[in-house]
């Protein structure tokens, strides 16, 4: 396969990541302020919407291996993308909290199908060109940034056009849904083309640096995987759980905070678009850090940086500082996910990679399920959203302190490192 074709396929597949996380999960941050104002929500209820989405993502991730064996990754990718588009569109037809919570839950389930299946197809593509494997996988996962940029540009325009209509925010959900349906055409092309090149997988495929975010480590060919002792990674797991608590509070509420502080619509769009563009560059920025450390140092340093980015808008309204916060956050948060997979790969035999990745996924999911509702509850109190983001930053710094205590395993210093680099 020509490199140009590979890049084109990776970019087409990246629209799956754009739908799954960039739009289905993170576009809600742009829509939260008008929905809350129109529907008279508390911040606790507003945060619960993303708690429902994260809960659905965990349920979808747990169901994906069975569905993958039944239908295959291409069908699961396309089906998940169509269902996610449908559920986003349906969100524009309800104003009661209960059906909106259900829509967010179901969209989370569908987004897990998309992201995991798309990650597997991207891994297949990378297997065909090992020298370009890192680039191709980076292009796929960078699609999350494209989805954030799309949301930053599209949502304010639609909200302005629909300003005179009742529940004008519904039109933004419909517009996002149509955009995602359009992206499904590119995904259909990509899956058909990949079918010509990928007839079978090796006996075991374990996704690389970002597969913790995909939600699960996948193995195929009927082989089981060795169990992992969770206590060996106790500090790393605890640090990653706190990352889940902290990062999602920022992504859910930072736009609402900026609007409360009087930042105009154009500036908000610029902020969120720059955050998305920083996501695109993040995998290249921190690759050396993930290779250098065998313990929890990378996870700790990235958590600490993310905490600094999170607290900045809560401490000052200075626009250059706020922009720096968005750029730093976008450039770091996906690499925190990657650092946990690197930690597993550096320290245990390949047979335990899948169970290690799954362990980190479970604690991460628990954190991001709890985070939005807790931050919303704090924001309903006297300190407002600023205090909520301070809590998120403290959770991230606590995660950094815990992760710093994670030492390399003895096994990781005797022969696993070669596999970790492979």
C-alpha positions in Angstrom: 0.0 0.0 0.0 1.3 3.4 -0.9 2.1 5.8 2.0 -0.2 8.4 0.5 -3.0 5.9 0.6 -2.2 4.9 4.1 -2.3 8.5 5.2 -5.6 9.1 3.5 -7.1 6.0 5.2 -5.8 7.1 8.6 -7.3 10.6 8.1 -10.6 9.1 7.1 -10.6 6.8 10.1 -9.7 9.7 12.3 -13.2 11.0 11.7 -14.4 8.2 13.9 -12.3 9.6 16.8 -13.7 13.0 15.9 -17.3 11.7 16.2 -16.6 9.6 19.3 -14.9 12.0 21.6 -14.4 15.3 19.9 -18.1 15.8 19.2 -20.2 13.2 21.1 -18.4 14.0 24.4 -16.7 17.3 24.2 -19.1 19.4 22.1 -21.4 19.4 25.1 -19.0 21.9 26.8 -20.0 24.4 24.1 -23.7 23.7 24.5 -23.9 23.6 28.3 -24.2 27.4 28.9 -27.2 27.9 26.6 -28.9 24.7 27.6 -28.5 25.5 31.3 -29.8 29.0 30.9 -32.8 27.9 28.8 -33.7 24.8 30.9 -32.8 26.3 34.3 -30.4 23.6 35.3 -28.2 23.5 38.3 -24.5 22.9 37.7 -25.0 19.5 39.4 -27.5 18.5 36.8 -25.4 19.9 34.0 -22.4 17.9 35.2 -24.6 14.8 35.5 -25.1 14.9 31.7 -21.4 14.2 31.1 -21.5 11.6 34.0 -24.2 9.8 32.0 -22.0 10.0 28.9 -19.0 8.6 30.6 -21.1 5.8 32.2 -22.3 4.9 28.7 -18.8 4.8 27.4 -17.7 2.3 30.1 -20.7 0.1 29.3 -19.9 0.2 25.6 -16.3 -0.5 26.2 -17.2 -3.6 28.3 -19.6 -4.8 25.5 -17.2 -4.2 22.6 -15.2 -7.4 22.7 -18.3 -9.6 22.3 -19.8 -7.4 19.6 -16.4 -7.2 17.8 -16.3 -11.0 17.6 -19.9 -11.1 16.4 -19.9 -8.3 13.8 -16.3 -7.3 13.2 -14.6 -3.9 13.6 -15.8 -2.3 10.4 -19.5 -3.0 11.1 -19.1 -1.9 14.7 -17.4 1.3 13.7 -20.0 2.3 11.1 -22.9 1.2 13.3 -21.5 3.1 16.3 -21.0 6.2 14.2 -24.6 6.1 12.8 -26.1 5.5 16.3 -24.0 8.3 17.9 -25.2 10.7 15.1 -28.8 9.6 15.8 -28.6 10.1 19.5 -27.0 13.5 19.1 -29.8 14.5 16.8 -32.5 13.2 19.2 -31.0 15.4 21.9 -32.6 18.3 20.1 -36.1 17.0 20.5 -36.2 16.9 24.4 -36.2 19.5 27.1 -36.8 17.2 30.1 -33.8 16.1 32.0 -34.6 12.3 32.0 -34.6 11.8 28.3 -31.6 14.0 27.8 -29.7 12.0 30.4 -30.7 8.8 28.5 -29.5 10.3 25.2 -26.1 11.1 26.7 -25.8 7.6 28.1 -26.7 6.0 24.8 -24.4 8.3 22.9 -21.6 7.3 25.3 -22.2 3.6 24.5 -22.1 4.3 20.8 -18.9 6.4 21.1 -17.1 3.5 22.7 -18.0 1.2 19.8 -16.6 3.8 17.4 -13.4 4.6 19.2 -12.4 1.0 20.0 -13.3 -0.4 16.6 -11.6 2.5 14.8 -8.5 2.1 16.9 -8.3 -1.5 16.0 -8.6 -0.7 12.3 -5.9 2.0 12.6 -3.7 -0.6 14.3 -4.2 -3.0 11.4 -3.3 -0.2 9.0 -0.1 0.6 11.1 0.8 -3.1 11.0 1.1 -2.8 7.2 3.6 0.0 7.4 5.6 -0.4 10.6 8.0 2.4 9.7 5.0 4.8 9.6 3.0 3.1 12.3 3.4 5.8 14.9 2.4 8.5 12.4 -0.7 6.6 11.2 -1.9 5.9 14.8 -1.2 9.5 15.7 -3.4 10.7 12.8 -6.2 8.5 13.9 -6.3 9.5 17.6 -5.7 13.1 16.6 -9.2 13.1 15.1 -10.4 14.0 18.6 -8.8 17.4 18.0 -10.6 17.8 14.7 -13.9 17.1 16.5 -13.2 19.7 19.1 -12.3 22.3 16.4 -15.5 21.5 14.5 -17.5 22.0 17.6 -15.7 25.3 18.3 -16.5 26.6 14.9 -20.0 25.2 14.2 -21.8 25.5 17.5 -21.5 29.3 17.9 -22.6 29.9 14.3 -25.7 27.8 14.7 -26.6 29.3 18.0 -26.4 32.7 16.5 -28.6 31.8 13.5 -31.1 30.1 15.8 -31.1 32.8 18.5 -34.7 33.8 17.7 -36.1 30.3 17.9 -37.3 28.6 21.0 -34.6 26.2 22.4 -32.1 27.4 19.8 -29.5 25.1 21.2 -31.4 22.2 19.7 -30.4 23.3 16.2 -26.7 23.0 17.2 -27.3 19.3 18.2 -29.0 18.7 14.8 -26.2 20.4 12.9 -23.6 18.3 14.7 -25.6 15.2 14.0 -25.7 16.0 10.3 -22.0 16.7 10.2 -21.4 13.3 11.8 -23.6 11.6 9.3 -21.5 13.2 6.6 -18.4 11.8 8.2 -19.9 8.4 8.1 -19.5 8.4 4.3 -15.7 8.8 4.7 -15.7 6.0 7.3 -17.6 3.7 4.9 -15.0 4.4 2.2 -12.2 3.7 4.6 -13.6 0.4 5.9 -14.1 -0.8 2.3 -10.6 0.1 1.3 -9.1 -1.5 4.4 -11.1 -4.7 3.6 -8.9 -5.1 0.5 -5.7 -5.0 2.6 -6.5 -6.5 6.0 -7.8 -10.0 5.6 -6.6 -11.3 8.9 -5.1 -10.2 12.2 -2.0 -11.7 13.9 -2.9 -14.0 16.7 -2.8 -11.1 19.2 -3.2 -7.4 18.6 -2.7 -5.0 21.5 -3.3 -1.4 20.5 -0.4 1.0 21.1 0.1 4.2 23.0 -3.5 5.5 23.1 -5.4 2.2 23.6 -6.1 2.9 27.2 -8.3 5.8 26.0 -10.0 3.4 23.5 -11.4 1.7 26.5 -10.0 -1.8 26.5 -7.0 -3.9 25.4 -8.1 -6.3 22.6 -6.9 -9.7 21.8 -8.0 -11.9 18.9 -7.6 -15.4 17.8 -9.0 -17.2 20.8 -6.0 -16.6 23.1 -6.6 -15.5 26.7 -4.5 -13.1 28.6 -2.6 -13.4 31.8 -3.9 -11.7 34.8 -2.2 -8.7 36.4 -1.8 -8.0 40.1 -3.4 -4.6 40.6 -1.4 -3.9 43.7 1.8 -3.8 41.6 0.4 -0.7 39.9 -1.4 0.7 43.0 0.0 4.2 42.9 -0.2 4.5 39.1 -3.9 3.3 39.2 -4.7 5.8 41.9 -3.0 8.6 40.1 -4.9 7.8 36.9 -8.2 7.6 38.7 -7.6 11.2 39.9 -6.8 12.2 36.3 -10.3 11.0 35.4 -11.8 13.0 38.1 -9.9 16.2 37.2 -9.7 16.4 33.5 -13.4 15.9 32.8 -14.4 18.8 35.1 -12.4 21.2 32.9 -13.7 19.9 29.6 -17.3 20.0 30.9 -17.3 23.5 32.6 -14.4 25.6 31.3 -16.6 27.2 28.5 -19.4 27.9 31.0 -16.8 29.6 33.2 -15.5 31.8 30.3 -19.1 32.8 29.4 -19.8 33.7 33.1 -16.6 35.8 33.1 -18.0 37.8 30.1 -15.8 36.3 27.3 -17.5 36.9 23.9 -18.6 34.1 21.6 -15.7 34.7 19.1 -13.1 34.5 21.8 -14.6 31.4 23.2 -14.5 29.8 19.8 -10.9 30.7 19.4 -10.1 29.3 22.8 -11.7 25.9 22.1 -10.4 25.7 18.5 -6.8 26.3 19.8 -7.4 23.6 22.4 -8.4 21.2 19.7 -5.4 22.0 17.5 -3.1 21.4 20.5 -4.6 18.0 20.8 -3.5 17.2 17.2 0.1 18.0 18.1 0.2 16.3 21.5 1.3 12.9 20.6 4.5 14.2 19.0 5.3 16.6 21.9 5.5 14.0 24.7 6.7 10.8 22.8 10.2 11.1 24.2 9.0 11.5 27.8 6.9 8.3 27.6 9.9 6.4 26.3 12.3 7.8 28.9 10.6 6.8 32.2 9.7 3.3 33.3 7.9 4.2 36.5 5.1 6.7 37.1 7.1 9.8 36.5 5.6 10.6 33.1 2.1 10.2 34.4 3.0 12.4 37.4 4.5 15.2 35.4 1.7 15.3 32.9 -0.9 15.3 35.6 0.9 18.2 37.3 1.0 20.2 34.1 -2.7 19.5 33.5 -3.5 20.7 37.0 -1.7 24.0 36.3 -3.7 24.4 33.0 -6.9 23.7 34.8 -6.5 26.2 37.6 -5.4 29.1 35.5 -8.9 30.3 34.3 -10.1 30.0 37.9 -7.4 32.4 39.2 -7.4 35.1 36.5 -9.4 36.5 33.7 -6.3 37.7 31.8 -6.9 36.6 28.3 -3.3 35.5 27.4 -3.3 33.3 30.5 -6.7 31.8 29.6 -5.5 31.0 26.1 -2.3 29.5 27.5 -4.5 27.3 29.7 -6.4 25.9 26.7 -3.3 25.3 24.7 -1.5 23.6 27.6 -4.6 21.5 28.4 -5.0 20.3 24.8 -1.4 19.5 24.4 -1.3 17.4 27.5 -4.5 15.5 28.3 -4.4 12.7 25.7 -0.8 12.1 26.5 -1.7 11.3 30.1 -3.8 8.5 28.7 -0.8 7.4 26.6 1.5 7.4 29.6 -0.5 4.7 31.4 -0.2 2.3 28.4 3.5 3.1 28.3 3.8 2.3 32.0 2.2 -1.1 31.4 4.3 -1.9 28.4 7.5 -1.0 30.1 6.9 -3.2 33.2 5.1 -6.4 32.4 5.3 -9.1 29.7 3.3 -8.7 26.6 0.8 -11.4 27.8 -0.3 -9.1 30.5 -0.6 -5.9 28.5 -4.3 -6.3 27.8 -5.3 -6.9 31.4 -3.0 -4.0 32.5 -4.6 -1.6 30.1 -8.1 -2.8 31.1 -7.2 -2.1 34.8 -6.2 1.5 34.1 -9.3 1.9 31.9 -11.6 0.8 34.8 -10.2 3.3 37.3 -10.1 6.1 34.7 -13.8 5.4 33.9 -14.7 5.6 37.6 -13.0 8.9 37.9 -14.6 10.6 34.9 -18.0 9.3 35.9 -17.7 10.9 39.3 -15.9 14.1 38.2 -18.5 16.2 36.4 -21.3 15.8 39.0 -18.9 16.6 41.9 -17.6 19.7 40.2 -21.1 20.7 39.3 -22.2 20.3 42.9 -19.2 22.4 44.1 -20.0 25.0 41.5 -23.6 25.3 42.8 -22.1 26.5 46.1 -20.7 29.9 47.1 -17.4 29.5 45.2 -19.0 29.0 41.8 -17.3 27.4 38.8 -13.9 28.8 39.9 -14.0 26.7 43.0 -15.1 23.7 41.0 -12.1 24.0 38.7 -9.8 24.5 41.7 -11.1 21.1 42.9 -10.4 19.6 39.5 -6.8 21.0 39.7 -6.3 19.6 43.2 -7.5 16.2 42.0 -4.9 16.3 39.2 -2.1 17.4 41.6 -3.1 14.6 44.0 -2.9 12.2 41.0 0.6 13.5 40.3 1.7 12.9 43.8 0.4 9.4 43.8 1.8 8.6 40.4 5.2 9.8 41.4 5.3 7.0 44.0 4.9 4.4 41.3 8.2 2.6 40.9 9.3 0.4 38.0 8.6 -3.3 38.6 11.6 -5.6 39.0 10.3 -7.6 36.0 10.3 -4.4 34.0 14.1 -4.0 34.6 14.9 -7.5 33.4 14.0 -8.0 29.8 10.6 -6.4 29.3 12.0 -3.1 28.0 12.7 -4.5 24.6 9.1 -5.4 24.2 8.0 -2.1 25.4 9.8 -0.3 22.6 8.5 -2.7 20.0 
